[in-house]
Amino acid sequence: LVQLSDISSEQILELKATLFSASDDRRRDILGKLVELSEDNLDLDFSKVFRLSLEDEDEQVRENATRGLWDCDDRSIIPQLVDLLNSDPSTRVRVCAALSLRKFAMVAQDGKLLARDSESIKTVLLNTIANEDENIEVTRRAIEAVSYFDSPETNAIIQQAYQSGDPQLKQSALYGMGQSSNAKWLPTVIVEMEDENAAIRYEAASAM
């Protein structure tokens, strides 16, 4: 499988025909192993295979493909990630898409992304958070990602999550406070360092 690292455009077309004709179990196995290999060796680049597999019919394959793109910094992948977060039927895939967009949100806040890409990311994240029918895990990851866009709107989202009474949303709010780097949150984060919930203390420590 290491031979699939940084394959050419011609090879990806050949691989597409071969990979998509394999069984669901085989494709799941291949994508899972590619994710493991890429995590163990940063010199391996399976991004072309992962991008190809975002089109797969199997949700586990799409999930692994999206996970494999968490460290991808190619802005051309943004529209696909936006579409996945916006409309993929799988909760797990939408969670992974939000996590992948988190890195691009950070780059956008640093002014290193085109305005239209930044706006596209921010819009889909805000729409996800506003969707009351969305799974809480997807909402949490969207809150964490949008927190990089430090603004009155995103600060209000963080505050609402913090005051929601839901421990999971509170964790994401604390994560967001840290990522926004806005000093207004510092007193809150300091207080939460003493919370009885270990997960809350962890997020507060990370935010610090």
Backbone bond lengths (Angstrom), bond angles and torsions (degrees), N, CA, C in turn:
res aa  C-N    CA-C-N  psi(-1)  N-CA   C-N-CA  omega(-1)  CA-C   N-CA-C  phi
1 L - - - 1.455 - - 1.525 112.89 -
2 V 1.318 117.73 -24.47 1.470 119.32 179.12 1.525 111.20 -62.15
3 Q 1.347 117.01 -21.42 1.469 120.27 178.81 1.529 111.79 -68.70
4 L 1.329 116.93 -12.31 1.466 120.55 178.29 1.527 111.47 -83.08
5 S 1.315 117.41 -3.00 1.457 120.91 179.22 1.527 110.65 -70.33
6 D 1.338 115.45 127.91 1.465 122.54 175.39 1.526 112.48 52.57
7 I 1.338 116.63 46.41 1.460 120.00 179.59 1.522 110.29 -75.29
8 S 1.325 116.32 161.03 1.462 121.36 -176.48 1.527 110.97 -78.83
9 S 1.324 115.81 169.34 1.464 120.95 178.88 1.518 111.18 -63.65
10 E 1.344 115.83 -36.10 1.457 119.27 178.40 1.521 110.67 -66.66
11 Q 1.304 116.15 -40.04 1.463 120.42 -179.32 1.530 111.40 -68.66
12 I 1.320 117.17 -33.58 1.465 119.57 -179.02 1.523 110.77 -66.69
13 L 1.327 116.91 -32.50 1.460 120.32 176.83 1.527 110.62 -67.63
14 E 1.310 115.74 -40.77 1.463 120.34 177.54 1.531 110.21 -66.12
15 L 1.328 115.43 -41.64 1.456 120.06 179.53 1.522 111.13 -63.55
16 K 1.337 116.89 -39.04 1.462 120.64 -179.06 1.522 111.19 -56.97
17 A 1.312 115.78 -45.58 1.464 119.76 -179.67 1.524 111.21 -64.42
18 T 1.318 116.11 -37.96 1.463 120.52 -178.53 1.519 111.79 -75.24
19 L 1.336 115.43 -46.79 1.462 120.57 -175.39 1.522 112.04 -65.91
20 F 1.326 116.32 -44.28 1.462 119.57 -176.37 1.525 112.87 -72.05
21 S 1.331 116.86 -13.66 1.467 119.59 177.07 1.528 111.88 -91.86
22 A 1.337 116.55 -6.28 1.466 120.71 179.23 1.525 110.05 -78.09
23 S 1.316 116.59 164.73 1.469 121.12 179.74 1.522 110.25 -69.33
24 D 1.341 116.15 162.06 1.461 120.82 177.88 1.526 110.89 -58.52
25 D 1.335 116.24 -44.75 1.467 119.97 -178.66 1.523 111.38 -62.12
26 R 1.323 116.28 -39.31 1.472 119.64 -178.74 1.536 110.43 -68.04
27 R 1.327 116.91 -42.66 1.472 119.87 179.57 1.532 110.67 -65.24
28 R 1.339 116.08 -39.38 1.469 119.55 177.08 1.526 110.54 -61.35
29 D 1.325 115.46 -43.33 1.462 121.14 -178.51 1.529 110.56 -63.73
30 I 1.328 116.20 -44.96 1.465 120.79 -178.60 1.527 110.77 -63.03
31 L 1.331 116.83 -49.62 1.472 119.49 -177.74 1.524 111.66 -65.15
32 G 1.337 116.35 -37.73 1.466 119.03 177.20 1.516 111.88 -62.38
33 K 1.328 116.56 -42.17 1.465 120.33 179.89 1.535 111.20 -68.85
34 L 1.340 117.55 -35.57 1.466 120.29 178.45 1.535 110.76 -64.56
35 V 1.327 116.21 -38.93 1.471 119.68 176.71 1.522 109.95 -62.32
36 E 1.334 117.19 -44.99 1.466 121.31 179.51 1.530 111.07 -61.89
37 L 1.331 116.25 -43.84 1.461 120.00 -179.44 1.527 111.51 -63.48
38 S 1.333 116.42 -41.65 1.467 119.90 -178.59 1.522 111.75 -68.55
39 E 1.340 116.76 -29.83 1.471 120.46 177.34 1.528 110.99 -74.56
40 D 1.335 116.59 -31.51 1.462 120.82 -178.64 1.521 112.83 -82.83
41 N 1.328 117.12 -25.90 1.468 121.13 -176.64 1.522 109.48 -137.84
42 L 1.325 116.95 105.33 1.460 121.46 -176.37 1.524 113.19 -69.82
43 D 1.337 117.22 -11.20 1.469 120.21 178.55 1.530 111.62 -79.29
44 L 1.317 116.76 -14.96 1.463 120.42 179.82 1.531 109.71 -84.57
45 D 1.318 116.17 135.18 1.465 121.20 -177.87 1.530 109.19 -126.66
46 F 1.329 115.36 101.54 1.461 120.93 179.02 1.526 111.54 -104.52
47 S 1.312 117.37 19.58 1.472 120.50 -173.11 1.531 112.41 -59.13
48 K 1.323 118.12 -34.82 1.470 119.92 179.11 1.524 111.01 -66.30
49 V 1.315 116.46 -37.98 1.465 120.43 178.26 1.527 109.88 -69.79
50 F 1.326 116.15 -41.17 1.460 119.87 178.68 1.528 111.14 -62.97
51 R 1.327 116.74 -43.46 1.466 120.41 -179.63 1.521 110.94 -64.18
52 L 1.323 115.98 -39.98 1.455 120.68 176.76 1.530 110.66 -60.42
53 S 1.321 116.08 -39.83 1.463 121.17 -174.23 1.523 113.09 -79.46
54 L 1.319 118.03 -6.93 1.464 119.85 173.52 1.524 110.84 -64.38
55 E 1.337 116.52 -19.06 1.461 121.70 -179.16 1.532 112.24 -89.76
56 D 1.331 117.06 -2.21 1.465 120.85 -174.44 1.527 111.19 -65.04
57 E 1.317 116.17 150.10 1.462 121.59 180.00 1.524 111.99 -76.71
58 D 1.326 117.26 -21.02 1.460 121.41 -175.84 1.523 110.27 -88.97
59 E 1.348 117.25 128.74 1.456 120.26 -175.33 1.523 112.69 -67.44
60 Q 1.332 118.47 -32.76 1.460 119.90 179.48 1.516 110.84 -68.34
61 V 1.336 116.78 -36.88 1.463 120.85 176.55 1.531 109.52 -64.65
62 R 1.346 116.46 -45.81 1.476 119.48 179.14 1.529 111.17 -63.45
63 E 1.333 115.71 -37.63 1.463 119.28 178.90 1.528 110.98 -62.07
64 N 1.322 116.82 -48.30 1.464 120.29 178.93 1.523 111.55 -64.32
65 A 1.321 116.46 -36.93 1.461 120.11 178.40 1.528 110.60 -63.04
66 T 1.313 116.30 -41.78 1.458 120.63 179.71 1.523 110.92 -69.33
67 R 1.334 116.23 -40.23 1.472 120.14 175.57 1.523 110.59 -59.18
68 G 1.320 115.43 -39.78 1.458 119.54 -179.09 1.516 113.60 -65.26
69 L 1.326 116.36 -17.70 1.470 120.89 -178.61 1.527 112.89 -98.77
70 W 1.331 117.97 7.92 1.466 120.85 -178.43 1.525 112.08 -56.45
71 D 1.329 117.16 -34.82 1.464 120.28 -177.40 1.530 112.72 -100.30
72 C 1.320 116.60 6.15 1.464 120.37 -179.39 1.534 109.79 -70.94
73 D 1.329 117.14 131.60 1.464 120.74 -179.88 1.531 112.33 -112.96
74 D 1.326 116.40 17.24 1.456 121.55 178.15 1.535 109.19 -83.79
75 R 1.323 117.03 111.65 1.455 121.26 -174.13 1.530 112.58 -63.96
76 S 1.331 118.06 -17.43 1.464 120.13 179.86 1.524 112.44 -67.28
77 I 1.332 116.95 -13.70 1.460 120.89 179.59 1.533 111.11 -83.91
78 I 1.318 117.83 -13.22 1.465 121.54 -175.01 1.531 112.87 -55.77
79 P 1.347 120.34 -48.93 1.474 119.10 -179.48 1.521 113.71 -57.27
80 Q 1.328 117.55 -38.20 1.466 120.22 178.72 1.524 110.98 -66.38
81 L 1.328 117.04 -41.50 1.460 120.46 179.59 1.528 110.89 -66.55
82 V 1.320 115.94 -38.58 1.467 120.73 177.46 1.526 109.90 -61.92
83 D 1.327 116.21 -44.59 1.475 120.36 179.59 1.525 111.30 -63.08
84 L 1.331 116.54 -40.46 1.462 120.00 179.63 1.525 111.00 -63.26
85 L 1.328 116.54 -46.57 1.458 119.89 -179.76 1.521 111.13 -65.29
86 N 1.301 115.72 -34.11 1.462 121.10 -175.70 1.524 112.96 -77.33
87 S 1.341 116.89 -33.48 1.466 116.49 -168.90 1.521 116.76 -142.52
88 D 1.331 119.94 -0.33 1.463 118.15 -179.46 1.526 109.95 -66.62
89 P 1.335 118.54 135.04 1.467 121.04 -177.75 1.522 114.08 -70.48
90 S 1.332 117.85 -15.35 1.457 121.41 -177.18 1.530 111.29 -91.75
91 T 1.325 115.82 125.73 1.470 120.58 176.04 1.518 111.18 -59.87
92 R 1.320 116.29 -42.77 1.468 119.93 -177.18 1.529 111.42 -64.41
93 V 1.314 116.97 -37.06 1.462 120.31 178.13 1.531 109.99 -67.90
94 R 1.326 117.34 -41.05 1.467 120.26 179.23 1.529 111.06 -64.85
95 V 1.329 116.51 -36.95 1.465 119.97 175.82 1.524 110.24 -60.60
96 C 1.325 116.53 -47.94 1.464 121.09 -179.13 1.529 111.30 -64.94
97 A 1.317 116.88 -35.86 1.465 120.09 178.07 1.517 110.74 -64.71
98 A 1.329 116.80 -42.10 1.467 120.61 178.02 1.522 110.96 -63.00
99 L 1.328 116.24 -39.90 1.464 120.24 178.04 1.526 111.16 -65.54
100 S 1.325 116.85 -37.85 1.465 120.18 177.95 1.519 111.16 -67.38
101 L 1.324 116.84 -38.01 1.463 120.70 -179.99 1.523 111.65 -71.08
102 R 1.318 117.17 -21.18 1.470 120.82 -179.90 1.523 111.37 -58.22
103 K 1.329 116.62 -40.52 1.457 119.62 -179.99 1.529 110.68 -65.81
104 F 1.333 116.70 -41.52 1.466 119.84 179.88 1.525 110.92 -68.40
105 A 1.326 117.57 -31.56 1.465 120.58 176.16 1.521 110.25 -63.42
106 M 1.314 116.51 -40.14 1.458 120.97 177.73 1.530 110.56 -63.18
107 V 1.325 116.38 -43.13 1.471 121.10 178.75 1.528 110.16 -64.63
108 A 1.324 116.42 -39.03 1.462 121.01 179.85 1.520 110.78 -63.17
109 Q 1.327 116.82 -43.02 1.463 120.57 -179.35 1.519 111.03 -64.59
110 D 1.324 117.00 -27.52 1.465 120.87 177.13 1.526 112.00 -80.99
111 G 1.344 116.64 1.40 1.455 120.57 178.41 1.513 114.09 75.96
112 K 1.326 117.17 22.87 1.460 121.10 -176.04 1.528 112.59 -109.26
113 L 1.342 115.53 20.21 1.454 120.60 -179.78 1.522 108.69 -133.46
114 L 1.327 116.32 147.31 1.462 120.15 178.64 1.527 110.09 -59.47
115 A 1.336 115.32 146.80 1.464 120.66 -176.62 1.521 111.85 -58.01
116 R 1.337 117.14 -39.67 1.466 119.25 -177.91 1.522 111.49 -67.89
117 D 1.335 116.95 -33.37 1.459 120.07 177.23 1.529 110.47 -70.69
118 S 1.318 115.91 -42.14 1.465 120.13 178.07 1.520 110.81 -60.61
119 E 1.329 116.52 -43.57 1.457 121.13 -179.03 1.528 110.85 -66.58
120 S 1.327 116.37 -38.64 1.464 120.89 179.28 1.527 110.68 -63.13
121 I 1.321 116.78 -43.70 1.464 121.49 179.93 1.520 110.32 -65.54
122 K 1.313 116.02 -48.70 1.461 120.04 -177.97 1.527 111.23 -61.74
123 T 1.319 116.96 -41.14 1.464 121.19 -178.39 1.513 111.64 -63.44
124 V 1.331 117.61 -46.89 1.469 119.77 -177.84 1.533 110.60 -67.62
125 L 1.318 117.20 -34.45 1.465 120.22 178.10 1.527 110.63 -67.30
126 L 1.321 116.82 -44.36 1.461 120.71 179.27 1.527 111.45 -64.67
127 N 1.325 116.25 -40.12 1.474 120.14 178.32 1.527 111.12 -64.80
128 T 1.316 115.95 -37.86 1.467 120.56 178.50 1.526 110.50 -64.23
129 I 1.324 116.09 -43.98 1.464 120.88 -179.79 1.524 110.88 -65.40
130 A 1.321 116.39 -37.02 1.470 121.05 -178.15 1.522 113.18 -74.56
131 N 1.319 117.21 -16.83 1.468 122.04 -178.51 1.529 109.68 -76.36
132 E 1.315 116.92 104.92 1.464 121.95 -176.64 1.525 112.59 -68.07
133 D 1.320 117.67 -17.24 1.465 121.39 -179.91 1.528 112.31 -90.29
134 E 1.323 116.82 -3.75 1.457 120.17 -176.81 1.529 110.76 -72.00
135 N 1.329 115.96 148.50 1.454 122.36 176.19 1.531 109.55 -62.29
136 I 1.323 117.34 140.48 1.461 121.20 -174.77 1.526 112.39 -62.40
137 E 1.331 117.54 -32.24 1.463 119.83 179.91 1.530 110.73 -67.13
138 V 1.319 116.54 -38.74 1.469 120.41 176.69 1.531 109.33 -66.73
139 T 1.326 116.16 -44.15 1.463 120.67 178.74 1.519 111.25 -59.16
140 R 1.317 116.62 -43.51 1.467 120.70 179.04 1.521 111.41 -57.91
141 R 1.319 116.64 -47.54 1.471 120.00 -177.43 1.528 111.12 -67.57
142 A 1.325 116.35 -32.41 1.460 119.93 176.81 1.529 110.45 -68.01
143 I 1.331 117.10 -40.33 1.468 121.41 177.00 1.528 110.18 -61.80
144 E 1.318 116.12 -44.27 1.464 120.31 -179.96 1.527 111.37 -62.78
145 A 1.325 116.23 -38.44 1.466 119.94 -178.80 1.525 111.88 -73.01
146 V 1.336 116.58 -43.54 1.467 119.35 -175.77 1.520 111.46 -71.01
147 S 1.327 117.64 -17.01 1.464 120.85 -178.55 1.527 112.39 -63.96
148 Y 1.329 117.10 -21.03 1.466 119.60 176.85 1.529 111.31 -64.86
149 F 1.333 116.84 -27.92 1.462 121.03 177.83 1.530 108.33 -82.98
150 D 1.300 117.11 79.22 1.464 121.28 -174.85 1.524 110.15 -67.10
151 S 1.325 115.95 109.57 1.463 121.90 -177.85 1.521 108.05 -154.86
152 P 1.333 118.95 165.67 1.467 120.11 176.52 1.529 112.38 -55.63
153 E 1.327 116.75 -37.50 1.464 120.57 -179.66 1.523 111.68 -64.98
154 T 1.322 116.48 -47.76 1.465 119.40 -178.92 1.530 111.08 -71.71
155 N 1.324 117.34 -32.84 1.461 119.94 176.24 1.526 110.89 -63.33
156 A 1.334 116.52 -37.00 1.467 120.80 177.98 1.524 110.41 -65.64
157 I 1.331 116.92 -37.52 1.473 121.41 178.16 1.526 110.13 -64.78
158 I 1.330 116.04 -44.34 1.462 120.50 179.10 1.534 110.14 -62.20
159 Q 1.323 116.30 -44.33 1.465 120.84 -179.76 1.528 111.38 -62.20
160 Q 1.320 116.09 -42.47 1.462 120.73 179.69 1.528 110.94 -63.73
161 A 1.329 116.79 -42.25 1.462 120.55 178.53 1.526 110.35 -65.24
162 Y 1.325 116.25 -38.99 1.460 121.00 -179.18 1.525 111.31 -64.60
163 Q 1.317 116.44 -36.89 1.459 121.63 -176.56 1.531 113.09 -94.27
164 S 1.315 117.25 8.23 1.473 121.35 -174.06 1.525 113.44 -69.96
165 G 1.321 116.42 -22.78 1.456 119.68 -174.73 1.519 113.33 86.21
166 D 1.332 117.09 -4.73 1.464 122.16 178.07 1.532 108.44 -94.25
167 P 1.336 118.87 119.00 1.468 121.28 -177.99 1.529 113.39 -57.21
168 Q 1.333 116.84 -35.41 1.461 119.74 -179.15 1.523 111.06 -68.87
169 L 1.327 116.45 -44.10 1.460 119.72 177.40 1.523 110.62 -65.36
170 K 1.324 116.76 -34.51 1.459 120.46 177.76 1.522 110.72 -63.78
171 Q 1.338 116.44 -39.89 1.465 120.26 176.98 1.524 110.62 -60.33
172 S 1.341 116.14 -45.55 1.466 119.85 -179.85 1.519 110.86 -65.92
173 A 1.336 117.24 -35.02 1.459 120.88 177.99 1.526 110.41 -63.02
174 L 1.326 116.67 -43.91 1.460 120.33 178.63 1.525 111.35 -64.77
175 Y 1.331 115.64 -39.95 1.467 119.17 175.02 1.524 109.36 -58.39
176 G 1.328 115.78 -46.40 1.459 120.57 -179.60 1.511 112.95 -62.37
177 M 1.329 116.64 -37.48 1.468 119.93 177.87 1.522 110.77 -58.69
178 G 1.327 115.28 -42.94 1.463 119.27 179.46 1.514 112.53 -66.81
179 Q 1.339 116.44 -42.78 1.464 119.69 -176.86 1.523 112.29 -70.38
180 S 1.332 117.38 -27.53 1.467 119.30 178.94 1.519 111.47 -71.51
181 S 1.343 116.40 -23.05 1.472 122.21 -177.97 1.523 112.13 57.43
182 N 1.306 116.38 25.48 1.464 121.29 178.94 1.529 108.35 -89.90
183 A 1.326 116.52 121.14 1.463 121.30 -174.81 1.527 113.44 -64.32
184 K 1.325 116.97 -15.19 1.468 119.47 179.66 1.523 112.21 -61.62
185 W 1.353 116.13 -24.65 1.464 120.11 -177.28 1.522 112.71 -85.83
186 L 1.310 117.99 -9.71 1.459 120.75 -172.92 1.531 113.67 -56.86
187 P 1.339 120.38 -46.62 1.474 119.10 178.45 1.534 112.81 -59.26
188 T 1.331 116.78 -38.63 1.463 120.79 179.15 1.524 111.10 -64.96
189 V 1.323 115.52 -44.79 1.462 120.25 -178.95 1.527 110.53 -63.08
190 I 1.325 117.10 -40.63 1.468 120.98 179.88 1.531 110.59 -61.76
191 V 1.325 116.81 -43.04 1.455 120.87 178.46 1.523 110.92 -60.75
192 E 1.337 116.53 -42.51 1.467 120.60 -175.79 1.531 112.88 -72.56
193 M 1.328 117.16 -10.14 1.465 119.96 174.50 1.528 110.88 -64.22
194 E 1.340 116.80 -17.49 1.464 121.61 -177.84 1.536 112.21 -105.37
195 D 1.323 118.05 8.44 1.463 120.60 -177.44 1.530 110.45 -63.75
196 E 1.335 115.56 148.42 1.460 120.07 -179.49 1.521 112.69 -72.09
197 N 1.336 116.51 -19.53 1.467 121.75 179.60 1.533 109.35 -84.43
198 A 1.324 116.84 120.13 1.464 120.96 -176.81 1.530 112.25 -62.03
199 A 1.330 116.39 -35.64 1.467 119.83 -179.99 1.537 110.80 -66.20
200 I 1.329 116.26 -36.82 1.464 120.92 177.09 1.531 109.53 -66.26
201 R 1.338 116.72 -45.30 1.470 119.95 179.04 1.523 111.11 -61.27
202 Y 1.322 115.90 -37.71 1.476 119.97 179.56 1.521 110.44 -62.05
203 E 1.329 116.91 -48.64 1.462 120.31 -179.31 1.529 111.49 -65.07
204 A 1.334 115.97 -36.15 1.466 119.47 177.56 1.532 110.33 -64.98
205 A 1.320 116.61 -42.94 1.465 121.06 179.04 1.526 110.46 -63.62
206 S 1.331 116.29 -41.79 1.476 120.82 178.56 1.534 110.30 -63.89
207 A 1.336 115.97 -40.37 1.464 120.18 179.50 1.525 110.83 -63.97
208 M 1.321 116.34 -37.86 1.467 120.70 178.56 1.522 110.96 -60.72
